[in-house]
Amino acid sequence: MRISLTLIWGLLIIGCSSPKSDIPPFGEGSQYPHLIKSDNGELIVSWFEPINSTTFGLYWSEWNKDKWTRKSLIHASIDFFVNWADFPSIFHGGGDTLFVHWLQKSSQETFDYNVMMAFSNNRGNSWSNPFMVNQDGGKKGEHGFLSFYKQKKGVGLTWLDGRHMGKYDIKTHTMGDMAVYQTSFINGKLGKETKLDSRVCECCPTSAIQVNNVSIIAYRDRSDSEIRNINIIRNSNGTWEKAFPVFEDNWMIPGCPVNGPKLAEKEGNVAIAWFTAPDGDAQINVAFSNDVGKTFSDPIRVDGGAPQGRVDLVWVNDNTVIASWLESDEDNSSIVYRIINTNGKLSEIMTIETLGGGRGIGYPQMEIVDDKLLFLWTNPLGKSNVKLKWNKI
């Protein structure tokens, strides 16, 4: 998680009911949106936005019946850890229950921060006091890249945890390992932590879904020989199974590529998209599973030849998904997408926007509503703002 911009701590959690408007809710300086679809089909988004020169706010809004609700403040602070790849997320727990997470600095050291969480049982009109997800007492180190997923009871959470990494040893050029952890939040309480993998890629986002009664988590692994495949780990009948690679990419890379996988589920079918670059051949792959993530098809390469990654993925129907990612062109990055059939048939690559700015774009977000796609991203040039575009499929 070696990419950062430090900001913020302190103020507390506020909410309000909101009139609706077709005007996007994002203000000047807004950045790093996270977009989800609720159980009822509404779109829910969270993002950062400055309140003043020292304080950032974490806001949310909802797209419902072709209108945006007025932006509502979840939390404000001068100690947020603000990062283009490791940004807050919002999650719908069903009914009027919402969950949100963010990262908060735990010391003056650049890479000391904890995962914080809050919830609302009244559709964001008010929020709980924030509490720490990682249960190490706020030990120094990196904690982040959290993913929520719905369980039969409550929600599951998985994140990258660097409590045992320590500091970089200049003499040996080594440090400890990043791990992936999991816990549950049920009836207002966090459950016991479980370490799922003790050595993983340090700064690639995680992804997680629930399919029937099976929890599926995807993350980038890290072998002793620096092979960084995408791993799957499942929990079936209350037991975490042995992790396995979606595909043996055998990408050997001595540092973190800051590119995680994305899982998506529809009526028991599972798809995954990811970035890889074995032997320097950068590519975006998609694979499918029809046995609840036990096995996956051979990967289907979908990129245009010069991908940067930062994938997103949604199902259109029972046999079709849409993957989005960044494709590079000299000094620019383009947000693109492609329709992929489970039989391997591919549509043309469609371009949503061409931008400069590299990392400042963040991770573009995509969701589907009826026959339209909504894309959100950060415009990194000038005064950053969250931008959006609708595109008919």
C-alpha positions as CSV (number, residue, x, y, z in Angstrom):
1,M,0.0,0.0,0.0
2,R,2.8,2.4,-0.9
3,I,0.8,5.2,-2.4
4,S,-0.6,7.9,-0.4
5,L,-1.8,11.3,0.6
6,T,-2.5,11.9,4.2
7,L,-5.3,13.9,5.6
8,I,-7.6,14.1,8.4
9,W,-9.1,13.1,11.8
10,G,-11.8,13.9,13.9
11,L,-15.2,15.1,13.6
12,L,-18.2,12.9,13.9
13,I,-20.9,11.2,12.0
14,I,-23.8,13.1,10.7
15,G,-26.6,12.3,8.3
16,C,-29.7,13.8,6.9
17,S,-32.7,12.9,4.8
18,S,-32.2,14.3,1.3
19,P,-34.3,16.0,-1.4
20,K,-33.7,14.7,-4.9
21,S,-32.2,16.3,-8.0
22,D,-30.9,15.2,-11.4
23,I,-27.8,17.3,-10.8
24,P,-24.8,15.1,-9.8
25,P,-24.0,15.6,-6.1
26,F,-20.2,15.8,-6.4
27,G,-18.6,19.1,-5.4
28,E,-15.3,20.8,-6.1
29,G,-12.4,18.7,-5.1
30,S,-14.4,15.5,-4.9
31,Q,-12.5,12.3,-5.5
32,Y,-12.3,8.5,-5.4
33,P,-16.0,7.4,-5.7
34,H,-17.2,3.9,-4.8
35,L,-20.3,2.8,-6.5
36,I,-22.7,-0.1,-5.7
37,K,-26.1,-1.3,-6.6
38,S,-28.6,-2.0,-3.7
39,D,-30.8,-5.1,-3.5
40,N,-33.7,-3.0,-4.9
41,G,-31.7,-1.7,-7.9
42,E,-30.8,1.8,-6.6
43,L,-27.3,3.0,-7.1
44,I,-25.4,4.1,-4.0
45,V,-22.1,6.0,-4.1
46,S,-19.6,7.3,-1.5
47,W,-16.7,9.7,-2.1
48,F,-14.2,12.1,-0.5
49,E,-14.7,15.9,-0.7
50,P,-12.9,18.7,1.1
51,I,-14.8,20.6,3.7
52,N,-12.0,23.2,4.3
53,S,-8.2,23.4,3.9
54,T,-7.6,20.8,6.6
55,T,-10.7,18.6,6.8
56,F,-12.1,16.1,4.4
57,G,-15.6,14.7,4.5
58,L,-16.8,11.3,3.5
59,Y,-20.1,11.7,1.7
60,W,-22.8,9.5,0.2
61,S,-25.7,9.8,-2.2
62,E,-28.2,7.6,-3.9
63,W,-29.6,7.4,-7.5
64,N,-33.2,6.5,-7.2
65,K,-36.0,6.9,-9.8
66,D,-33.7,9.0,-12.1
67,K,-32.7,11.4,-9.4
68,W,-29.7,11.9,-7.0
69,T,-30.4,12.5,-3.4
70,R,-28.6,15.5,-1.9
71,K,-25.1,14.5,-0.7
72,S,-25.0,13.6,3.0
73,L,-22.0,13.7,5.3
74,I,-21.1,10.4,6.9
75,H,-17.8,11.4,8.7
76,A,-15.4,14.3,8.7
77,S,-11.8,14.2,9.8
78,I,-8.3,15.7,9.6
79,D,-6.7,12.2,9.8
80,F,-8.1,10.2,6.9
81,F,-5.6,8.2,4.9
82,V,-6.6,9.3,1.4
83,N,-5.3,7.1,-1.4
84,W,-6.1,6.7,-5.1
85,A,-6.2,2.9,-4.9
86,D,-7.3,2.2,-1.3
87,F,-10.4,4.4,-0.8
88,P,-13.6,4.2,1.3
89,S,-16.4,1.9,0.3
90,I,-20.2,1.8,1.0
91,F,-22.3,-1.4,1.2
92,H,-26.0,-2.1,1.3
93,G,-26.8,-4.7,4.0
94,G,-30.5,-5.0,3.0
95,G,-33.5,-2.9,3.9
96,D,-32.4,0.4,5.3
97,T,-29.0,-0.8,6.6
98,L,-25.8,0.6,5.2
99,F,-22.2,0.0,6.0
100,V,-19.2,2.1,5.2
101,H,-15.4,1.9,5.8
102,W,-12.5,4.2,5.6
103,L,-8.8,4.4,6.6
104,Q,-7.6,6.5,9.5
105,K,-4.0,7.4,10.4
106,S,-2.7,5.9,13.6
107,S,0.5,7.8,13.9
108,Q,2.6,10.4,12.1
109,E,4.3,7.6,10.1
110,T,3.2,7.6,6.4
111,F,2.0,4.0,6.4
112,D,0.4,3.6,9.8
113,Y,-3.3,3.5,9.5
114,N,-6.3,1.4,10.6
115,V,-9.6,0.3,8.9
116,M,-12.5,2.1,10.5
117,M,-16.2,1.3,10.0
118,A,-19.6,2.7,10.7
119,F,-23.2,1.6,10.0
120,S,-26.7,3.1,9.6
121,N,-30.0,1.3,10.2
122,N,-32.1,4.2,8.9
123,R,-30.8,4.7,5.3
124,G,-28.1,7.1,6.2
125,N,-30.1,9.5,8.3
126,S,-27.7,8.9,11.1
127,W,-24.6,6.7,11.6
128,S,-23.0,4.8,14.4
129,N,-19.9,5.9,16.1
130,P,-16.9,4.6,14.1
131,F,-15.0,1.6,15.3
132,M,-11.8,-0.2,14.3
133,V,-12.1,-3.4,12.1
134,N,-8.6,-4.7,12.6
135,Q,-8.4,-6.3,16.0
136,D,-4.7,-5.7,16.8
137,G,-5.3,-2.7,19.1
138,G,-4.3,-0.2,16.4
139,K,-0.8,-1.7,16.0
140,K,1.5,0.3,13.8
141,G,1.3,-0.8,10.1
142,E,-0.8,-0.8,7.1
143,H,-4.4,-2.1,7.2
144,G,-6.7,-1.5,4.1
145,F,-8.2,-2.7,0.8
146,L,-11.3,-3.9,2.6
147,S,-14.2,-5.6,0.8
148,F,-17.7,-6.1,2.2
149,Y,-19.9,-9.1,1.3
150,K,-23.3,-10.2,2.4
151,Q,-23.6,-13.2,4.6
152,K,-26.7,-15.2,5.7
153,K,-26.4,-13.2,8.9
154,G,-24.8,-9.8,8.9
155,V,-21.9,-8.9,6.6
156,G,-18.5,-10.3,6.0
157,L,-15.3,-8.2,5.8
158,T,-11.9,-9.0,4.3
159,W,-8.9,-6.8,4.2
160,L,-5.1,-6.7,3.8
161,D,-3.3,-6.5,7.2
162,G,0.3,-5.4,7.7
163,R,0.5,-5.8,11.5
164,H,3.5,-8.1,11.1
165,M,5.3,-6.4,8.3
166,G,7.5,-4.1,10.4
167,K,9.8,-1.6,8.9
168,Y,12.0,-2.1,5.9
169,D,15.5,-3.5,6.8
170,I,18.1,-1.5,4.8
171,K,20.8,-4.2,5.5
172,T,18.8,-7.2,4.3
173,H,16.5,-5.3,1.9
174,T,13.5,-7.2,3.5
175,M,10.5,-6.7,5.6
176,G,7.7,-8.8,7.0
177,D,4.7,-10.0,5.0
178,M,1.3,-8.6,4.3
179,A,-1.6,-11.0,5.2
180,V,-5.3,-11.2,4.3
181,Y,-7.8,-11.3,7.2
182,Q,-11.5,-11.9,7.5
183,T,-14.2,-11.3,10.1
184,S,-18.0,-10.8,10.3
185,F,-20.2,-8.1,11.7
186,I,-23.4,-9.6,13.1
187,N,-26.0,-7.9,15.4
188,G,-23.8,-4.9,16.0
189,K,-20.7,-6.8,16.9
190,L,-17.5,-7.8,15.2
191,G,-16.7,-11.5,15.2
192,K,-13.3,-13.2,15.7
193,E,-10.6,-12.5,13.1
194,T,-9.3,-15.2,10.8
195,K,-6.0,-15.0,9.0
196,L,-6.7,-16.5,5.5
197,D,-3.3,-16.2,3.9
198,S,0.0,-15.1,5.6
199,R,1.8,-13.8,2.5
200,V,0.0,-11.8,-0.1
201,C,0.6,-8.9,-2.5
202,E,1.0,-5.7,-0.4
203,C,-1.3,-3.2,-2.1
204,C,-3.7,-4.9,-4.5
205,P,-7.4,-4.5,-3.8
206,T,-9.4,-7.5,-2.6
207,S,-12.9,-8.5,-3.9
208,A,-15.5,-10.6,-2.2
209,I,-19.0,-12.0,-2.9
210,Q,-21.6,-14.3,-1.3
211,V,-23.2,-17.0,-3.5
212,N,-26.0,-18.9,-1.8
213,N,-24.3,-19.9,1.5
214,V,-20.7,-19.8,0.1
215,S,-18.3,-16.9,0.7
216,I,-15.8,-16.3,-2.1
217,I,-12.8,-13.9,-1.7
218,A,-10.3,-13.0,-4.4
219,Y,-6.9,-11.4,-3.8
220,R,-3.4,-11.3,-5.3
221,D,-1.1,-13.8,-3.8
222,R,2.6,-13.6,-3.4
223,S,4.8,-16.7,-3.5
224,D,8.4,-17.0,-2.1
225,S,9.6,-16.7,-5.7
226,E,7.5,-13.5,-6.2
227,I,4.9,-15.1,-8.4
228,R,1.7,-13.0,-7.9
229,N,-1.3,-15.0,-9.2
230,I,-4.9,-14.2,-8.3
231,N,-6.1,-16.5,-5.6
232,I,-9.6,-17.7,-4.6
233,I,-10.5,-18.8,-1.1
234,R,-14.0,-20.1,-0.3
235,N,-16.0,-20.7,2.9
236,S,-18.5,-23.4,2.5
237,N,-20.5,-24.8,5.5
238,G,-18.5,-22.6,7.9
239,T,-15.0,-23.8,6.9
240,W,-12.4,-21.9,5.0
241,E,-11.0,-24.1,2.2
242,K,-7.5,-24.1,0.8
243,A,-6.8,-21.1,-1.5
244,F,-6.0,-21.7,-5.1
245,P,-5.1,-19.6,-8.2
246,V,-7.9,-18.7,-10.7
247,F,-5.2,-19.4,-13.3
248,E,-1.5,-20.0,-13.2
249,D,-0.5,-16.7,-14.8
250,N,3.0,-17.1,-13.3
251,W,3.5,-13.3,-13.3
252,M,6.8,-12.8,-11.5
253,I,7.2,-9.2,-10.3
254,P,9.3,-8.0,-7.3
255,G,6.9,-5.3,-6.3
256,C,3.2,-4.7,-6.0
257,P,1.4,-3.7,-9.2
258,V,-1.6,-2.1,-7.4
259,N,-4.1,-4.0,-9.5
260,G,-6.6,-6.3,-7.8
261,P,-9.3,-8.6,-9.1
262,K,-13.1,-8.1,-9.3
263,L,-15.7,-10.8,-8.6
264,A,-19.3,-10.6,-9.8
265,E,-22.2,-13.0,-9.2
266,K,-25.6,-13.5,-10.8
267,E,-28.1,-16.3,-9.8
268,G,-25.3,-18.6,-8.8
269,N,-22.9,-17.9,-11.7
270,V,-19.6,-16.3,-10.8
271,A,-17.2,-14.3,-13.0
272,I,-13.9,-12.7,-12.2
273,A,-11.7,-10.1,-14.1
274,W,-8.1,-9.3,-13.4
275,F,-4.9,-7.7,-14.7
276,T,-1.7,-9.7,-15.2
277,A,1.5,-9.3,-17.1
278,P,3.5,-12.5,-17.4
279,D,6.8,-12.0,-19.2
280,G,5.9,-8.3,-19.6
281,D,2.7,-9.0,-21.6
282,A,0.1,-6.9,-19.9
283,Q,-3.4,-8.2,-20.2
284,I,-7.0,-8.2,-18.8
285,N,-8.5,-11.6,-18.4
286,V,-12.0,-12.8,-17.5
287,A,-13.0,-16.3,-16.3
288,F,-16.3,-17.9,-15.3
289,S,-17.4,-20.5,-12.8
290,N,-20.6,-22.5,-12.8
291,D,-19.9,-24.4,-9.6
292,V,-19.9,-21.5,-7.1
293,G,-16.2,-20.8,-7.4
294,K,-14.8,-24.3,-7.0
295,T,-13.3,-24.2,-10.5
296,F,-12.9,-21.5,-13.2
297,S,-12.8,-21.6,-17.0
298,D,-9.6,-20.9,-18.9
299,P,-9.2,-17.1,-19.0
300,I,-10.6,-15.1,-21.9
301,R,-8.3,-12.2,-22.8
302,V,-10.3,-9.0,-23.4
303,D,-8.0,-6.0,-23.5
304,G,-6.9,-4.0,-26.5
305,G,-3.2,-4.6,-26.2
306,A,-2.1,-1.8,-23.8
307,P,-4.1,-2.2,-20.6
308,Q,-3.2,-0.5,-17.3
309,G,-5.8,-2.6,-15.4
310,R,-8.1,-1.3,-12.6
311,V,-10.9,-3.6,-13.6
312,D,-14.6,-3.6,-12.8
313,L,-17.1,-6.2,-13.7
314,V,-20.9,-6.6,-13.9
315,W,-23.3,-9.2,-15.1
316,V,-25.8,-8.3,-17.8
317,N,-27.7,-11.6,-18.0
318,D,-27.1,-15.2,-17.3
319,N,-24.4,-15.6,-19.9
320,T,-23.0,-12.1,-20.4
321,V,-20.8,-9.8,-18.4
322,I,-19.3,-6.4,-19.0
323,A,-15.7,-5.7,-17.9
324,S,-14.2,-2.2,-17.7
325,W,-10.6,-1.2,-17.3
326,L,-8.0,1.5,-18.2
327,E,-6.3,1.2,-21.6
328,S,-3.2,3.3,-22.3
329,D,-2.4,5.4,-25.4
330,E,0.9,7.2,-25.2
331,D,0.4,9.8,-22.5
332,N,-3.3,9.2,-21.9
333,S,-5.5,6.6,-20.2
334,S,-8.9,5.6,-21.6
335,I,-11.8,4.2,-19.6
336,V,-13.0,1.3,-21.8
337,Y,-15.4,-1.6,-21.6
338,R,-16.3,-4.7,-23.4
339,I,-19.2,-7.2,-23.4
340,I,-18.1,-10.8,-22.9
341,N,-20.2,-13.9,-23.4
342,T,-19.5,-17.1,-21.4
343,N,-18.9,-18.8,-24.7
344,G,-15.9,-16.5,-25.3
345,K,-17.6,-14.2,-27.8
346,L,-16.4,-10.5,-27.5
347,S,-18.0,-7.2,-28.5
348,E,-15.9,-4.3,-29.8
349,I,-14.1,-2.3,-27.1
350,M,-16.0,0.8,-26.3
351,T,-14.3,4.0,-25.0
352,I,-16.1,6.0,-22.3
353,E,-13.5,8.8,-21.7
354,T,-9.8,9.5,-22.5
355,L,-7.9,11.3,-19.8
356,G,-4.5,12.3,-18.6
357,G,-3.5,12.0,-15.0
358,G,-2.5,8.4,-14.4
359,R,-3.0,7.4,-10.8
360,G,-5.2,10.4,-10.1
361,I,-8.0,8.8,-12.1
362,G,-8.3,6.3,-9.2
363,Y,-10.3,3.1,-9.9
364,P,-13.2,3.9,-12.3
365,Q,-16.5,2.6,-11.1
366,M,-19.2,0.9,-13.2
367,E,-22.8,-0.3,-12.6
368,I,-25.7,-1.3,-14.8
369,V,-29.2,0.0,-14.6
370,D,-31.7,-1.5,-17.0
371,D,-30.0,-1.0,-20.5
372,K,-27.6,1.7,-19.3
373,L,-24.1,1.7,-17.7
374,L,-23.1,4.4,-15.2
375,F,-19.4,5.2,-15.0
376,L,-17.8,7.3,-12.3
377,W,-14.2,8.4,-12.0
378,T,-12.0,11.2,-10.7
379,N,-10.9,13.9,-13.1
380,P,-7.3,14.3,-12.0
381,L,-6.5,17.5,-13.9
382,G,-6.9,21.0,-12.5
383,K,-9.3,20.9,-9.5
384,S,-10.2,17.3,-9.2
385,N,-13.9,16.4,-9.4
386,V,-15.8,13.2,-9.6
387,K,-17.2,12.8,-13.1
388,L,-19.9,10.6,-14.4
389,K,-21.2,9.4,-17.8
390,W,-24.2,7.2,-18.7
391,N,-23.8,4.9,-21.7
392,K,-26.5,2.8,-23.3
393,I,-25.5,-0.8,-23.8
